[in-house]
Amino acid sequence: MSAVDGKKTEKKLSDIIRIPWVKGPAALGLVAAIVGLTTILMLKTLDFSVEQLLPDVKAFFDNYGIVGVFIATILAGTVIPLGSPALVIVAASFGLPPIALIIVATTGFTIGMTINYGLAYRLGRSYVVKKLGENKLEDISNLWGKWGWIIYIIFGTIPVLPVELLSLFCGLLKTRFDIFLVLTFISRFILFTVLVYFGEHIGVWLGIT
């Protein structure tokens, strides 16, 4: 890639972050990450036992964790902002089996995204406009025109970006369902694998697991 092409690509990426409906969730995600890391450092520094502070949370994850993550990620795969990446980190830190957690979270999120795709496919533009608004739909259309499936992969693998909105657009556009399904599953599988690995280390560091 030439220096000129590199600058063009960089400019396009920065333009994506400046879009209000992308910038908002990204900023909230960054704040949540800072708050979460600060809390973890405080717990470690003050030598608090998380199991003593939150015994009910530990018991909940022991008994209902996998089922809870599955339901929550299905809902998060729609347009309900439940923060599935944060949930996966917490679940991993409380000792849920990593392989099962990755598969369940990825499958649940993929199901939620497929629901979005199907509703947009069947109900058409009026439904998508009602969910997104004309401005968001126009922004997504412009992004798709420039990037195609690449923008879907970028949104799918970065936890703070609202990829669930793109699933509605894919359904409206009637994109190939097999490509949609594979890219949804793979991108979230990669993301959740990284987050589970991170969560496991947090759990060990804090003495939860």
N, CA, C and O of each residue as an XYZ file, in Angstrom:
836
protein
N       0.846     -1.202      0.000
C       0.000      0.000      0.000
C       0.879      1.248      0.000
O       1.833      1.320      0.775
N       0.588      2.215     -0.833
C       1.375      3.435     -0.897
C       1.053      4.342      0.266
O       0.062      4.147      0.970
N       1.920      5.359      0.467
C       1.696      6.310      1.558
C       0.393      7.071      1.353
O      -0.325      7.371      2.306
N       0.102      7.376      0.086
C      -1.143      8.100     -0.213
C      -2.345      7.256      0.142
O      -3.285      7.735      0.775
N      -2.316      5.964     -0.275
C      -3.430      5.063      0.040
C      -3.588      4.909      1.539
O      -4.706      4.848      2.052
N      -2.446      4.844      2.252
C      -2.494      4.704      3.700
C      -3.181      5.882      4.348
O      -3.974      5.716      5.275
N      -2.875      7.091      3.857
C      -3.504      8.287      4.407
C      -4.998      8.301      4.134
O      -5.790      8.718      4.979
N      -5.378      7.838      2.937
C      -6.804      7.799      2.602
C      -7.538      6.844      3.524
O      -8.620      7.160      4.019
N      -6.947      5.662      3.760
C      -7.579      4.677      4.629
C      -7.699      5.208      6.043
O      -8.735      5.040      6.687
N      -6.618      5.865      6.542
C      -6.634      6.427      7.884
C      -7.728      7.470      8.019
O      -8.419      7.524      9.037
N      -7.886      8.288      7.010
C      -8.912      9.322      7.033
C     -10.300      8.687      7.091
O     -11.167      9.157      7.828
N     -10.507      7.646      6.335
C     -11.801      6.985      6.343
C     -12.101      6.371      7.711
O     -13.232      6.452      8.190
N     -11.107      5.766      8.336
C     -11.312      5.183      9.651
C     -11.652      6.258     10.671
O     -12.526      6.064     11.515
N     -10.968      7.384     10.595
C     -11.257      8.470     11.530
C     -12.647      9.036     11.282
O     -13.321      9.464     12.219
N     -13.075      9.042     10.035
C     -14.422      9.518      9.715
C     -15.487      8.624     10.351
O     -16.524      9.113     10.799
N     -15.231      7.326     10.388
C     -16.177      6.400     11.003
C     -16.366      6.716     12.479
O     -17.493      6.745     12.973
N     -15.266      6.952     13.180
C     -15.328      7.225     14.616
C     -16.051      8.532     14.900
O     -16.618      8.702     15.979
N     -16.040      9.451     13.954
C     -16.692     10.757     14.166
C     -18.203     10.703     13.989
O     -18.901     11.637     14.383
N     -18.716      9.636     13.409
C     -20.165      9.523     13.234
C     -20.821      9.455     14.617
O     -20.416      8.626     15.432
N     -21.817     10.296     14.909
C     -22.373     10.387     16.263
C     -22.823      9.055     16.855
O     -22.531      8.777     18.018
N     -23.531      8.218     16.080
C     -24.030      6.964     16.634
C     -22.933      5.914     16.792
O     -23.158      4.871     17.406
N     -21.753      6.182     16.243
C     -20.577      5.345     16.496
C     -19.760      5.937     17.640
O     -19.281      5.215     18.514
N     -19.609      7.248     17.622
C     -18.808      7.938     18.627
C     -19.397      7.772     20.024
O     -18.659      7.591     20.993
N     -20.743      7.834     20.131
C     -21.404      7.714     21.437
C     -21.111      6.387     22.127
O     -20.575      6.381     23.236
N     -21.455      5.250     21.490
C     -21.155      3.948     22.099
C     -19.666      3.727     22.352
O     -19.290      3.121     23.356
N     -18.816      4.215     21.446
C     -17.371      4.053     21.629
C     -16.900      4.794     22.871
O     -16.090      4.280     23.642
N     -17.420      6.019     23.060
C     -17.045      6.806     24.236
C     -17.545      6.140     25.520
O     -16.819      6.056     26.511
N     -18.800      5.665     25.489
C     -19.345      4.974     26.667
C     -18.564      3.707     26.976
O     -18.312      3.392     28.139
N     -18.182      2.981     25.930
C     -17.399      1.771     26.124
C     -16.049      2.067     26.733
O     -15.573      1.325     27.593
N     -15.424      3.155     26.290
C     -14.133      3.552     26.837
C     -14.251      3.939     28.305
O     -13.417      3.558     29.126
N     -15.294      4.699     28.629
C     -15.524      5.085     30.023
C     -15.767      3.857     30.893
O     -15.226      3.747     31.993
N     -16.596      2.922     30.383
C     -16.881      1.697     31.127
C     -15.617      0.888     31.362
O     -15.426      0.322     32.438
N     -14.745      0.831     30.345
C     -13.489      0.088     30.478
C     -12.591      0.718     31.533
O     -11.969      0.013     32.328
N     -12.525      2.054     31.539
C     -11.697      2.755     32.527
C     -12.231      2.539     33.935
O     -11.472      2.277     34.867
N     -13.563      2.653     34.078
C     -14.180      2.434     35.391
C     -13.944      1.000     35.861
O     -13.620      0.766     37.026
N     -14.109      0.042     34.943
C     -13.914     -1.356     35.293
C     -12.490     -1.658     35.717
O     -12.268     -2.338     36.719
N     -11.521     -1.154     34.956
C     -10.117     -1.381     35.296
C      -9.741     -0.695     36.601
O      -8.967     -1.237     37.392
N     -10.291      0.502     36.828
C     -10.024      1.212     38.076
C     -10.573      0.433     39.266
O      -9.920      0.326     40.304
N     -11.780     -0.110     39.107
C     -12.384     -0.910     40.180
C     -11.556     -2.151     40.478
O     -11.343     -2.506     41.637
N     -11.093     -2.804     39.423
C     -10.264     -4.007     39.595
C      -8.976     -3.675     40.345
O      -8.576     -4.402     41.254
N      -8.331     -2.579     39.961
C      -7.089     -2.167     40.618
C      -7.328     -1.815     42.085
O      -6.502     -2.123     42.944
N      -8.464     -1.168     42.369
C      -8.787     -0.822     43.757
C      -9.007     -2.072     44.597
O      -8.525     -2.164     45.726
N      -9.741     -3.039     44.038
C      -9.985     -4.286     44.764
C      -8.679     -5.011     45.071
O      -8.483     -5.555     46.158
N      -7.798     -5.000     44.082
C      -6.512     -5.682     44.272
C      -5.632     -4.930     45.253
O      -5.006     -5.534     46.123
N      -5.584     -3.616     45.115
C      -4.738     -2.795     45.981
C      -5.191     -2.859     47.432
O      -4.366     -2.950     48.341
N      -6.515     -2.812     47.651
C      -7.065     -2.833     49.007
C      -7.227     -4.245     49.556
O      -7.654     -4.445     50.692
N      -6.873     -5.222     48.717
C      -6.892     -6.635     49.119
C      -8.280     -7.097     49.557
O      -8.427     -7.826     50.538
N      -9.305     -6.653     48.802
C     -10.658     -7.120     49.058
C     -10.864     -8.478     48.401
O     -10.308     -8.755     47.338
N     -11.659     -9.313     49.036
C     -12.037    -10.589     48.443
C     -13.351    -10.397     47.689
O     -14.378    -10.081     48.288
N     -13.310    -10.587     46.391
C     -14.517    -10.409     45.581
C     -15.588    -11.415     45.993
O     -16.778    -11.098     45.981
N     -15.174    -12.609     46.350
C     -16.155    -13.630     46.745
C     -16.872    -13.235     48.028
O     -18.041    -13.574     48.215
N     -16.181    -12.519     48.914
C     -16.832    -12.061     50.138
C     -17.729    -10.866     49.874
O     -18.802    -10.735     50.463
N     -17.272     -9.989     48.977
C     -18.059     -8.803     48.660
C     -19.301     -9.141     47.843
O     -20.363     -8.550     48.037
N     -19.158    -10.095     46.928
C     -20.248    -10.415     46.002
C     -20.534    -11.922     45.989
O     -20.438    -12.559     44.940
N     -20.882    -12.491     47.139
C     -21.112    -13.947     47.174
C     -22.292    -14.380     46.316
O     -22.272    -15.462     45.730
N     -23.325    -13.535     46.240
C     -24.501    -13.892     45.447
C     -24.179    -13.910     43.954
O     -24.726    -14.718     43.203
N     -23.286    -13.014     43.530
C     -22.890    -12.976     42.117
C     -22.119    -14.234     41.765
O     -22.342    -14.834     40.714
N     -21.224    -14.628     42.635
C     -20.453    -15.848     42.421
C     -21.380    -17.049     42.340
O     -21.227    -17.900     41.464
N     -22.342    -17.119     43.252
C     -23.295    -18.237     43.259
C     -24.150    -18.234     41.992
O     -24.446    -19.288     41.429
N     -24.543    -17.034     41.552
C     -25.360    -16.938     40.345
C     -24.614    -17.490     39.139
O     -25.164    -18.277     38.368
N     -23.359    -17.077     38.978
C     -22.591    -17.552     37.830
C     -22.317    -19.049     37.920
O     -22.274    -19.741     36.903
N     -22.132    -19.543     39.139
C     -21.923    -20.985     39.304
C     -23.148    -21.779     38.860
O     -23.022    -22.836     38.243
N     -24.339    -21.257     39.181
C     -25.577    -22.002     38.935
C     -26.240    -21.697     37.594
O     -26.779    -22.594     36.946
N     -26.199    -20.446     37.185
C     -26.975    -20.036     35.999
C     -26.136    -19.316     34.946
O     -26.681    -18.784     33.980
N     -24.817    -19.297     35.125
C     -23.971    -18.461     34.268
C     -24.113    -18.712     32.791
O     -24.340    -17.774     32.027
N     -23.985    -19.956     32.364
C     -24.011    -20.265     30.933
C     -25.360    -19.920     30.319
O     -25.433    -19.325     29.243
N     -26.434    -20.303     31.021
C     -27.782    -20.000     30.524
C     -27.999    -18.491     30.479
O     -28.550    -17.968     29.511
N     -27.564    -17.792     31.528
C     -27.726    -16.343     31.578
C     -26.976    -15.650     30.455
O     -27.496    -14.728     29.826
N     -25.752    -16.097     30.204
C     -24.951    -15.514     29.120
C     -25.614    -15.778     27.772
O     -25.638    -14.898     26.911
N     -26.147    -16.969     27.583
C     -26.800    -17.312     26.322
C     -27.994    -16.395     26.055
O     -28.134    -15.854     24.958
N     -28.850    -16.224     27.056
C     -30.034    -15.360     26.892
C     -29.613    -13.912     26.675
O     -30.148    -13.225     25.805
N     -28.639    -13.449     27.483
C     -28.214    -12.048     27.381
C     -27.572    -11.742     26.030
O     -27.778    -10.661     25.478
N     -26.803    -12.675     25.501
C     -26.146    -12.408     24.218
C     -27.127    -12.472     23.051
O     -26.934    -11.791     22.044
N     -28.170    -13.279     23.175
C     -29.223    -13.246     22.150
C     -29.853    -11.857     22.114
O     -30.023    -11.269     21.046
N     -30.195    -11.342     23.290
C     -30.801    -10.009     23.370
C     -29.818     -8.936     22.913
O     -30.206     -7.976     22.247
N     -28.543     -9.099     23.274
C     -27.534     -8.113     22.874
C     -27.297     -8.127     21.371
O     -26.887     -7.118     20.796
N     -27.552     -9.257     20.735
C     -27.403     -9.343     19.286
C     -28.487     -8.592     18.543
O     -28.339     -8.300     17.356
N     -29.581     -8.275     19.231
C     -30.598     -7.409     18.642
C     -30.184     -5.974     18.948
O     -28.996     -5.705     19.130
N     -31.128     -5.058     19.006
C     -30.770     -3.657     19.267
C     -30.919     -3.310     20.742
O     -31.021     -2.133     21.088
N     -30.934     -4.325     21.631
C     -31.003     -4.088     23.064
C     -29.578     -3.988     23.601
O     -28.849     -4.979     23.571
N     -29.161     -2.822     24.088
C     -27.760     -2.630     24.496
C     -27.458     -3.237     25.860
O     -27.538     -2.548     26.877
N     -27.112     -4.522     25.889
C     -26.855     -5.196     27.161
C     -25.366     -5.327     27.489
O     -25.019     -5.844     28.551
N     -24.500     -4.880     26.620
C     -23.078     -4.939     26.906
C     -22.541     -6.348     27.019
O     -21.935     -6.706     28.029
N     -22.762     -7.161     25.978
C     -22.328     -8.550     26.024
C     -20.817     -8.720     26.209
O     -20.418     -9.660     26.895
N     -19.947     -7.865     25.636
C     -18.514     -8.036     25.890
C     -18.161     -7.947     27.370
O     -17.372     -8.749     27.870
N     -18.741     -6.974     28.074
C     -18.478     -6.833     29.510
C     -18.992     -8.045     30.273
O     -18.337     -8.527     31.196
N     -20.157     -8.532     29.890
C     -20.735     -9.702     30.542
C     -19.840    -10.923     30.370
O     -19.653    -11.696     31.310
N     -19.290    -11.095     29.182
C     -18.411    -12.233     28.917
C     -17.141    -12.152     29.773
O     -16.683    -13.166     30.300
N     -16.577    -10.954     29.910
C     -15.391    -10.783     30.751
C     -15.703    -11.144     32.197
O     -14.941    -11.865     32.842
N     -16.828    -10.640     32.705
C     -17.212    -10.924     34.087
C     -17.460    -12.414     34.284
O     -17.006    -13.003     35.265
N     -18.187    -13.020     33.342
C     -18.476    -14.456     33.447
C     -17.191    -15.279     33.453
O     -17.072    -16.242     34.211
N     -16.235    -14.905     32.611
C     -14.957    -15.621     32.569
C     -14.178    -15.429     33.858
O     -13.526    -16.356     34.338
N     -14.243    -14.222     34.422
C     -13.506    -13.955     35.661
C     -14.082    -14.737     36.841
O     -13.373    -15.011     37.809
N     -15.367    -15.095     36.764
C     -15.994    -15.881     37.828
C     -15.889    -17.381     37.570
O     -16.524    -18.180     38.258
N     -15.093    -17.757     36.587
C     -14.719    -19.153     36.434
C     -15.593    -20.014     35.550
O     -15.512    -21.239     35.634
N     -16.428    -19.426     34.703
C     -17.197    -20.260     33.784
C     -16.250    -20.959     32.812
O     -15.236    -20.381     32.418
N     -16.563    -22.187     32.420
C     -15.681    -22.927     31.503
C     -15.426    -22.127     30.229
O     -16.375    -21.762     29.535
N     -14.171    -21.849     29.911
C     -13.864    -20.924     28.808
C     -14.377    -21.358     27.445
O     -14.946    -20.544     26.717
N     -14.191    -22.613     27.084
C     -14.624    -23.070     25.756
C     -16.145    -22.976     25.639
O     -16.670    -22.478     24.643
N     -16.841    -23.455     26.660
C     -18.304    -23.390     26.653
C     -18.782    -21.952     26.608
O     -19.741    -21.637     25.902
N     -18.120    -21.073     27.358
C     -18.506    -19.664     27.396
C     -18.338    -19.011     26.033
O     -19.215    -18.272     25.586
N     -17.231    -19.275     25.375
C     -16.983    -18.697     24.047
C     -18.037    -19.163     23.044
O     -18.597    -18.360     22.298
N     -18.295    -20.462     23.036
C     -19.246    -21.021     22.067
C     -20.660    -20.520     22.334
O     -21.375    -20.134     21.409
N     -21.060    -20.528     23.605
C     -22.417    -20.107     23.964
C     -22.621    -18.621     23.669
O     -23.639    -18.231     23.098
N     -21.648    -17.793     24.061
C     -21.776    -16.352     23.821
C     -21.803    -16.042     22.325
O     -22.604    -15.226     21.870
N     -20.931    -16.692     21.568
C     -20.889    -16.470     20.123
C     -22.182    -16.921     19.453
O     -22.725    -16.224     18.596
N     -22.666    -18.086     19.850
C     -23.909    -18.614     19.274
C     -25.093    -17.731     19.628
O     -25.927    -17.428     18.775
N     -25.164    -17.319     20.885
C     -26.266    -16.459     21.319
C     -26.289    -15.148     20.562
O     -27.343    -14.715     20.096
N     -25.131    -14.512     20.438
C     -25.066    -13.235     19.728
C     -25.417    -13.410     18.256
O     -26.096    -12.569     17.667
N     -24.953    -14.499     17.671
C     -25.259    -14.769     16.261
C     -26.756    -14.962     16.055
O     -27.313    -14.493     15.063
N     -27.407    -15.649     16.984
C     -28.864    -15.825     16.905
C     -29.558    -14.467     16.959
O     -30.470    -14.198     16.178
N     -29.120    -13.610     17.887
C     -29.716    -12.275     17.985
C     -29.548    -11.472     16.710
O     -30.477    -10.798     16.265
N     -28.369    -11.543     16.128
C     -28.115    -10.830     14.877
C     -28.952    -11.396     13.730
O     -29.411    -10.659     12.858
N     -29.140    -12.705     13.744
C     -29.951    -13.342     12.707
C     -31.418    -12.926     12.826
O     -32.108    -12.773     11.819
N     -31.884    -12.747     14.050
C     -33.254    -12.241     14.265
C     -33.392    -10.860     13.630
O     -34.369    -10.585     12.933
N     -32.411     -9.995     13.873
C     -32.405     -8.664     13.249
C     -32.459     -8.765     11.730
O     -33.260     -8.103     11.070
N     -31.586     -9.607     11.200
C     -31.506     -9.794      9.750
C     -32.870    -10.234      9.201
O     -33.361     -9.674      8.221
N     -33.470    -11.232      9.836
C     -34.738    -11.775      9.371
C     -35.868    -10.768      9.423
O     -36.679    -10.692      8.500
N     -35.927     -9.988     10.506
C     -36.984     -8.984     10.630
C     -36.842     -7.913      9.555
O     -37.826     -7.511      8.934
N     -35.610     -7.454      9.340
C     -35.388     -6.434      8.312
C     -35.675     -6.990      6.922
O     -36.228     -6.294      6.070
N     -35.298     -8.243      6.700
C     -35.519     -8.900      5.408
C     -37.013     -8.987      5.099
O     -37.448     -8.712      3.981
N     -37.786     -9.375      6.112
C     -39.218     -9.598      5.907
C     -40.031     -8.303      5.930
O     -40.953     -8.127      5.133
N     -39.681     -7.393      6.855
C     -40.523     -6.211      7.076
C     -40.098     -5.002      6.256
O     -40.871     -4.058      6.093
N     -38.884     -5.024      5.742
C     -38.470     -4.005      4.787
C     -38.034     -2.674      5.370
O     -37.763     -2.545      6.564
N     -37.976     -1.696      4.493
C     -37.388     -0.392      4.820
C     -38.114      0.331      5.950
O     -37.470      0.933      6.810
N     -39.428      0.279      5.959
C     -40.178      1.009      6.985
C     -39.798      0.536      8.389
O     -39.691      1.344      9.312
N     -39.597     -0.760      8.545
C     -39.195     -1.323      9.843
C     -37.793     -0.847     10.219
O     -37.556     -0.442     11.357
N     -36.869     -0.895      9.264
C     -35.485     -0.509      9.541
C     -35.394      0.985      9.859
O     -34.662      1.386     10.763
N     -36.139      1.805      9.113
C     -36.145      3.246      9.378
C     -36.703      3.522     10.773
O     -36.210      4.400     11.480
N     -37.730      2.772     11.164
C     -38.300      2.943     12.500
C     -37.270      2.609     13.571
O     -37.228      3.266     14.612
N     -36.445      1.608     13.334
C     -35.440      1.190     14.309
C     -34.205      2.096     14.303
O     -33.645      2.397     15.358
N     -33.788      2.524     13.126
C     -32.529      3.259     13.007
C     -32.716      4.758     12.820
O     -31.935      5.558     13.334
N     -33.761      5.135     12.076
C     -33.899      6.520     11.654
C     -33.236      6.714     10.296
O     -32.341      5.959      9.915
N     -33.677      7.714      9.587
C     -33.166      7.958      8.236
C     -31.672      8.299      8.241
O     -30.933      7.859      7.360
N     -31.227      9.082      9.231
C     -29.835      9.513      9.248
C     -28.876      8.342      9.445
O     -27.871      8.229      8.744
N     -29.194      7.471     10.403
C     -28.338      6.310     10.634
C     -28.323      5.396      9.423
O     -27.275      4.885      9.027
N     -29.486      5.199      8.844
C     -29.576      4.324      7.674
C     -28.742      4.883      6.523
O     -28.072      4.132      5.814
N     -28.786      6.186      6.345
C     -27.997      6.808      5.281
C     -26.499      6.668      5.573
O     -25.711      6.375      4.674
N     -26.114      6.877      6.834
C     -24.699      6.732      7.221
C     -24.206      5.305      6.957
O     -23.129      5.097      6.399
N     -25.023      4.328      7.374
C     -24.629      2.928      7.185
C     -24.537      2.592      5.704
O     -23.636      1.868      5.279
N     -25.462      3.115      4.930
C     -25.448      2.877      3.485
C     -24.170      3.428      2.853
O     -23.572      2.789      1.988
N     -23.756      4.623      3.293
C     -22.522      5.221      2.778
C     -21.299      4.402      3.178
O     -20.394      4.184      2.373
N     -21.284      3.946      4.451
C     -20.168      3.121      4.918
C     -20.091      1.820      4.128
O     -19.015      1.374      3.733
N     -21.256      1.228      3.910
C     -21.297     -0.039      3.179
C     -20.834      0.147      1.737
O     -20.149     -0.708      1.177
N     -21.216      1.272      1.150
C     -20.799      1.542     -0.218
C     -19.292      1.670     -0.357
O     -18.734      1.320     -1.397
N     -18.623      2.169      0.684
C     -17.171      2.349      0.635
C     -16.407      1.085      1.055
O     -15.357      0.767      0.497
N     -16.955      0.374      2.048
C     -16.214     -0.712      2.674
C     -16.781     -2.094      2.403
O     -16.029     -3.069      2.383
N     -18.090     -2.206      2.194
C     -18.707     -3.517      2.030
C     -18.583     -4.353      3.296
O     -18.758     -3.852      4.407
N     -18.281     -5.627      3.113
C     -18.213     -6.549      4.253
C     -17.091     -6.205      5.228
O     -17.124     -6.617      6.387
N     -16.097     -5.450      4.758
C     -14.992     -5.090      5.645
C     -15.498     -4.293      6.850
O     -15.040     -4.503      7.973
N     -16.440     -3.380      6.615
C     -16.968     -2.576      7.727
C     -17.713     -3.463      8.717
O     -17.717     -3.199      9.919
N     -18.339     -4.507      8.209
C     -19.059     -5.444      9.082
C     -18.071     -6.192      9.981
O     -18.335     -6.386     11.167
N     -16.946     -6.607      9.423
C     -15.923     -7.310     10.204
C     -15.307     -6.381     11.245
O     -15.079     -6.784     12.386
N     -15.038     -5.138     10.850
C     -14.472     -4.163     11.789
C     -15.404     -3.956     12.980
O     -14.969     -3.997     14.130
N     -16.682     -3.735     12.699
C     -17.658     -3.524     13.769
C     -17.823     -4.790     14.612
O     -18.022     -4.715     15.825
N     -17.739     -5.955     13.958
C     -17.960     -7.208     14.671
C     -16.859     -7.575     15.636
O     -17.105     -8.251     16.635
N     -15.632     -7.130     15.346
C     -14.494     -7.522     16.176
C     -14.081     -6.450     17.191
O     -13.211     -6.699     18.026
N     -14.685     -5.279     17.132
C     -14.390     -4.218     18.101
C     -15.600     -4.082     19.026
O     -16.686     -3.727     18.568
N     -15.426     -4.360     20.316
C     -16.579     -4.500     21.224
C     -17.436     -3.258     21.401
O     -18.622     -3.384     21.705
N     -16.880     -2.056     21.222
C     -17.656     -0.842     21.496
C     -18.440     -0.353     20.285
O     -19.185      0.622     20.391
N     -18.289     -1.008     19.136
C     -18.990     -0.556     17.930
C     -20.312     -1.314     17.768
O     -20.360     -2.528     17.967
N     -21.389     -0.595     17.405
C     -22.741     -1.184     17.352
C     -22.984     -2.022     16.096
O     -23.716     -1.610     15.196
N     -22.363     -3.199     16.046
C     -22.504     -4.060     14.870
C     -23.940     -4.539     14.671
O     -24.338     -4.860     13.552
N     -24.722     -4.587     15.761
C     -26.105     -5.053     15.634
C     -26.922     -4.166     14.697
O     -27.884     -4.631     14.085
N     -26.548     -2.904     14.583
C     -27.250     -2.018     13.649
C     -26.979     -2.422     12.202
O     -27.845     -2.293     11.337
N     -25.776     -2.909     11.953
C     -25.443     -3.330     10.594
C     -26.207     -4.579     10.187
O     -26.450     -4.800      9.000
N     -26.589     -5.397     11.164
C     -27.350     -6.604     10.827
C     -28.713     -6.245     10.246
O     -29.223     -6.946      9.372
N     -29.299     -5.158     10.730
C     -30.562     -4.694     10.154
C     -30.359     -4.257      8.701
O     -31.173     -4.556      7.828
N     -29.271     -3.554      8.466
C     -28.984     -3.098      7.107
C     -28.748     -4.280      6.177
O     -29.197     -4.276      5.031
N     -28.035     -5.300      6.678
C     -27.781     -6.490      5.856
C     -29.089     -7.177      5.466
O     -29.246     -7.634      4.334
N     -30.028     -7.244      6.419
C     -31.326     -7.833      6.119
C     -32.103     -7.015      5.114
O     -32.738     -7.558      4.209
N     -32.049     -5.709      5.279
C     -32.745     -4.812      4.339
C     -32.148     -4.944      2.945
O     -32.871     -4.949      1.948
N     -30.836     -5.050      2.883
C     -30.145     -5.150      1.601
C     -30.264     -6.544      0.981
O     -29.950     -6.756     -0.190
N     -30.733     -7.496      1.819
C     -30.831     -8.904      1.394
C     -29.474     -9.441      0.924
O     -29.353    -10.089     -0.116
N     -28.467     -9.141      1.738
C     -27.134     -9.672      1.452
C     -27.159    -11.189      1.576
O     -28.089    -11.755      2.152
N     -26.149    -11.839      1.043
C     -26.087    -13.298      1.116
C     -26.078    -13.751      2.571
O     -25.214    -13.354      3.353
N     -27.046    -14.584      2.921
C     -27.213    -14.979      4.317
C     -26.048    -15.833      4.803
O     -25.658    -15.730      5.966
N     -25.486    -16.673      3.937
C     -24.384    -17.527      4.373
C     -23.159    -16.697      4.745
O     -22.476    -16.999      5.724
N     -22.882    -15.652      3.965
C     -21.760    -14.774      4.287
C     -22.032    -14.023      5.582
O     -21.159    -13.910      6.443
N     -23.250    -13.512      5.710
C     -23.647    -12.801      6.922
C     -23.462    -13.683      8.155
O     -22.905    -13.241      9.159
N     -23.924    -14.919      8.078
C     -23.872    -15.831      9.213
C     -22.432    -16.176      9.584
O     -22.060    -16.156     10.758
N     -21.639    -16.489      8.584
C     -20.240    -16.878      8.835
C     -19.445    -15.709      9.418
O     -18.711    -15.887     10.390
N     -19.581    -14.519      8.836
C     -18.822    -13.370      9.320
C     -19.282    -12.940     10.704
O     -18.469    -12.499     11.517
N     -20.577    -13.064     10.981
C     -21.075    -12.747     12.319
C     -20.458    -13.686     13.343
O     -19.949    -13.245     14.374
N     -20.505    -14.972     13.058
C     -19.998    -15.964     14.006
C     -18.486    -15.830     14.189
O     -18.001    -15.823     15.321
N     -17.743    -15.726     13.096
C     -16.284    -15.691     13.192
C     -15.796    -14.434     13.906
O     -14.931    -14.512     14.778
N     -16.347    -13.275     13.539
C     -15.886    -12.029     14.155
C     -16.163    -12.017     15.651
O     -15.329    -11.571     16.438
N     -17.346    -12.512     16.046
C     -17.666    -12.526     17.488
C     -16.910    -13.637     18.208
O     -16.573    -13.495     19.383
N     -16.641    -14.736     17.520
C     -15.851    -15.812     18.112
C     -14.450    -15.304     18.461
O     -13.928    -15.589     19.538
N     -13.857    -14.558     17.550
C     -12.533    -13.981     17.801
C     -12.583    -13.022     18.981
O     -11.745    -13.084     19.880
N     -13.581    -12.127     18.972
C     -13.704    -11.145     20.043
C     -13.914    -11.824     21.397
O     -13.226    -11.506     22.368
N     -14.858    -12.752     21.460
C     -15.162    -13.391     22.741
C     -14.007    -14.269     23.234
O     -13.822    -14.419     24.441
N     -13.239    -14.843     22.322
C     -12.068    -15.623     22.727
C     -11.059    -14.722     23.442
O     -10.523    -15.089     24.487
N     -10.808    -13.555     22.879
C      -9.887    -12.599     23.505
C     -10.423    -12.143     24.866
O      -9.675    -12.073     25.841
N     -11.717    -11.836     24.924
C     -12.306    -11.337     26.165
C     -12.340    -12.404     27.257
O     -12.126    -12.100     28.430
N     -12.605    -13.640     26.878
C     -12.600    -14.731     27.862
C     -11.193    -14.928     28.418
O     -11.016    -15.117     29.621
N     -10.210    -14.883     27.552
C      -8.815    -15.002     27.993
C      -8.478    -13.883     28.982
O      -7.850    -14.124     30.014
N      -8.900    -12.660     28.658
C      -8.675    -11.511     29.536
C      -9.412    -11.696     30.860
O      -8.847    -11.456     31.927
N     -10.674    -12.122     30.794
C     -11.472    -12.318     32.005
C     -10.903    -13.388     32.914
O     -10.905    -13.234     34.135
N     -10.412    -14.483     32.323
C      -9.796    -15.554     33.113
C      -8.615    -15.012     33.929
O      -8.470    -15.333     35.108
N      -7.796    -14.209     33.306
C      -6.626    -13.670     33.996
C      -7.030    -12.682     35.097
O      -6.380    -12.612     36.140
N      -8.082    -11.938     34.867
C      -8.589    -11.061     35.916
C      -9.062    -11.878     37.111
O      -8.769    -11.544     38.259
N      -9.798    -12.958     36.828
C     -10.306    -13.811     37.897
C      -9.177    -14.414     38.725
O      -9.262    -14.459     39.953
N      -8.132    -14.874     38.067
C      -6.982    -15.443     38.771
C      -6.268    -14.368     39.575
O      -5.872    -14.594     40.719
N      -6.105    -13.193     38.966
C      -5.390    -12.102     39.620
C      -6.105    -11.645     40.898
O      -5.471    -11.323     41.903
N      -7.461    -11.625     40.829
C      -8.245    -11.186     41.989
C      -8.538    -12.325     42.967
O      -9.129    -12.106     44.025
N      -8.123    -13.535     42.610
C      -8.351    -14.665     43.502
C      -9.778    -15.194     43.495
O     -10.204    -15.849     44.446
N     -10.531    -14.908     42.405
C     -11.912    -15.396     42.321
C     -11.903    -16.873     41.935
O     -12.669    -17.675     42.469
N     -11.014    -17.216     40.989
C     -10.961    -18.596     40.491
C      -9.648    -19.243     40.894
O      -9.409    -20.407     40.570
